[in-house]
């Protein structure tokens, strides 16, 4: 019985020691990042932002093409396709994927070919 108690306490102590050593603290890195690393990080962030905007634009245009009616004879202020939603409002999708609603006077006629 005494040996069983000793083995149990020893195994519990070893288990606690292993758990404490596994929880190592991490200190923040305090060294300076070189300018090349900053440039790469900035370029990566810029590329990721532009990819995100293009993805949002294509998704919004696809959703508008499926669920909304396209206004055939009109353009937006910068030559964008104009859609009509279920509430009969006119909008176009910008380069960031946002819907921009238009008043009737903001619509431009498409030139006839």
C-alpha positions in Angstrom: 0.0 0.0 0.0 2.9 2.4 0.8 4.5 1.6 -2.5 1.3 2.4 -4.4 1.0 5.7 -2.6 4.6 6.6 -3.4 4.1 5.7 -7.1 1.0 7.8 -7.3 2.6 10.8 -5.8 5.6 10.5 -8.0 3.6 10.2 -11.1 1.4 13.2 -10.1 4.5 15.2 -9.4 6.1 14.3 -12.8 2.8 15.1 -14.6 2.7 18.5 -12.9 6.3 19.3 -13.7 5.8 18.4 -17.4 2.8 20.6 -17.7 4.5 23.5 -16.1 7.5 23.3 -18.4 5.3 23.0 -21.4 3.7 26.4 -20.7 6.6 28.5 -21.7 6.1 32.3 -21.7 6.8 34.1 -24.9 8.3 37.6 -24.8 7.7 40.0 -27.7 10.5 40.5 -30.1 12.1 43.9 -29.6 14.5 44.0 -32.5 13.9 46.5 -35.3 12.6 45.3 -38.6 14.6 46.3 -41.6 13.2 48.5 -44.3 13.2 45.7 -46.8 10.8 43.7 -44.5 8.6 46.7 -44.1 8.4 47.2 -47.9 7.5 43.5 -48.4 4.9 43.8 -45.7 3.4 46.9 -47.2 3.4 45.4 -50.7 1.7 42.3 -49.4 -0.9 44.3 -47.6 -1.6 46.4 -50.6 -1.9 43.4 -52.9 -4.2 41.7 -50.4 -6.4 44.8 -50.2 -6.7 45.1 -54.0 -7.5 41.4 -54.4 -10.2 41.7 -51.7 -11.7 44.7 -53.5 -11.8 42.9 -56.8 -13.3 39.8 -55.3 -16.0 41.9 -53.6 -16.7 43.8 -56.9 -17.1 40.5 -58.9 -19.3 38.9 -56.2 -21.6 42.0 -56.0 -21.9 42.3 -59.8 -22.6 38.6 -60.0 -25.3 38.8 -57.3 -26.8 41.9 -58.9 -26.9 40.2 -62.3 -28.8 37.2 -60.9 -31.2 38.8 -58.5 -31.8 42.3 -60.0 -32.8 43.6 -63.4 -30.3 45.4 -65.6 -31.2 48.8 -67.0 -30.3 48.4 -70.7 -30.3 51.9 -72.0 -28.6 53.7 -69.1 -25.1 54.0 -67.6 -23.8 55.1 -64.3 -21.8 58.3 -63.8 -18.5 56.6 -65.0 -19.9 54.2 -67.6 -21.0 51.4 -65.1 -23.9 49.1 -65.7 -27.0 50.2 -63.9 -29.3 47.7 -62.1 -32.8 48.0 -60.7 -33.5 46.3 -57.4 -36.8 44.9 -56.1 -37.7 48.3 -54.6 -37.4 49.9 -58.0 -34.2 51.8 -57.1 -31.3 52.3 -59.5 -27.8 51.4 -58.5 -24.4 50.6 -59.8 -21.5 48.5 -58.3 -18.3 50.4 -57.7 -14.7 49.1 -57.7 -14.9 48.1 -54.0 -18.2 46.1 -54.4 -20.5 48.7 -52.8 -23.9 49.5 -54.2 -24.2 53.1 -55.0 -27.8 54.2 -55.5 -28.6 56.8 -58.1 -31.3 59.4 -58.7 -33.0 59.6 -62.1 -31.0 62.7 -63.1 -27.7 60.9 -62.4 -28.3 58.3 -65.1 -26.6 58.8 -68.5 -28.0 57.5 -71.8 -25.9 54.9 -73.6 -24.7 56.1 -77.0 -26.3 54.3 -79.9 -24.0 52.4 -82.2 
